[in-house]
Amino acid sequence: MDCVVACKTENNVPEGFNRVWIVEDVMGEFPDLNMEIRSERCNQCEEAPCVTVCPTGASHYSDFGGIVQIDSELCIGCKACIGACPYDARFINPDGYADKCDFCFHRVVKGENPACVDVCPTHSIYFGDLDDPNSEVSQLLQSRKYHVRIPEAGTKPKIFYLT
Amino acid sequence: MDELTITRHNELIDPTLHIWGWQIPVYLFIGGLVAGMMIISGYFLFKGRTRETKCSCFYLPVLSVIFLSLGMLALFLDLEHKLHFWRLYTTFKITSPMSWGAWILLLVYPALILNMIIRLPDFILERFPKLGNLTDRVNEHPYAIKNIGVFNMVLGAMLGVYTGILLSTLTGRPLWNTSILGILFLVSGLSSAAAFVHMIARDVYERELLAKADNGFLSLELIVVAMFFIGILTSSASQKTAATLLLSGPFAAVFWVFVIGIGMVIPLFIQLMAVNHKIKHTPVAPIMVIAGGVLLRFVFVYAGEYSHWLIHAGLVR
């Protein structure tokens, strides 16, 4: 849960809300059970439905890294993006605008990792440039098996769970 | 078996999505109703019924402006960042139905005002008698009136379809992922509008015509509902499971008894008998149709919010 706490402190996430959360996924029939524990957040989709439906352009892809971001000044709080997201990654900030994980954009532009990545005590979260074939994350995806969440929704998520 | 335990509990999102309360279903209903009224009024203008002093095309635009403004008030009440609403009009996003809707609504008002000018309501004429000149000018050109009728019909159709497409484009909710919702909400809006105008029309010919038209709209609506189920039940596992919300799940009772039974089938029978002069025309059937139209929006909005990609066979959420 360190990623959850680090996210809340780093981004001043309002009380009662989460940008990062933990999912325990238990699969199979007793006694043949499998459990996967995931740290989940906005999947930073390549074809993000939240960006598609946003009427004002408040939800947009950042020029740097293609991160899905929200411009709170443009957001009218219509909640279409929340309905559009298959991952339920968004919520309405008590100040009225849509809010979600932005990969700690303020840290990433300085070349740092998102807070959740740096605090993970078991170093199980990796972060990097998928466009660079030599980056650590690209190498991991080439050498390891992985899955993404709800690929059938067709959003091309960019969070990969190594198995 | 696949069981998820999630530590997140965000307001409006968990345990099941509930981003929209009464405001959005009410707005979607009013949008559909006004769309239907614009098409009916536009049709009467196109057919040259402005010669009839009791033509409903003279007061429908006034009612439309009032209803639509109330609907937009509901829409405004739903916004979480209310003072930023004007941002809708600083851009146009072609992939966003809300953006389309905002601009369609901006065109709907001039269309209604043009329709009003053909015969201005007395309360406006008393205050601004000079506007009467405009009325005289327009009435000198029968083709101008026909064109205003077409303009109203086209914008009405766009308004009605957009209220359904608004839901269709929200990828995250499998129940909504079909653009037939646009047609369903348009036809439902037409049937509600026909029922409403039938109730208030002062012209006997119009009342009879609209009762017949409403029977057509209700029959068409039943076909569109069937097509909705055919589409969604032959789609992916998530869509099939979403359909069970209406077929056998928590929304099945209200959907089949109130939306389909009381809102479509029973009034269709009553009005079929009425137009065949077996029974008298009463407001009973129209009121049932309108109530069914309201509930259709509530059921589709709430059931859609409840539907989720992760709820399908073998996965408990």
Interface residues (C-beta under 8 A of the other chain):
Chain A: M1 V4 G16 F17 N18 W21 I22 V23 E24 D25 V26 M27 G28 E29 E40 P49 T52 V53 C54 P55 T56 G57 A58 S72 E73 L74 C75 I76 G77 C78 K79 A80 I82 G83 A84 C85 P86 Y87 D88 R90 F91 I92 G96 Y97 I150 E152 A153 G154 T155
Chain B: M1 D2 E3 L4 T5 I6 T7 R8 H9 N10 E11 L12 I13 D14 L17 I19 W20 D78 L79 E80 H81 K82 H84 F85 R87 L88 T90 T91 K93 T95 S96 P97 M98 S99 G101 A102 L166 T169 L170 T171 G172 R173 S236 S238 G304 E305 H308 W309 L310
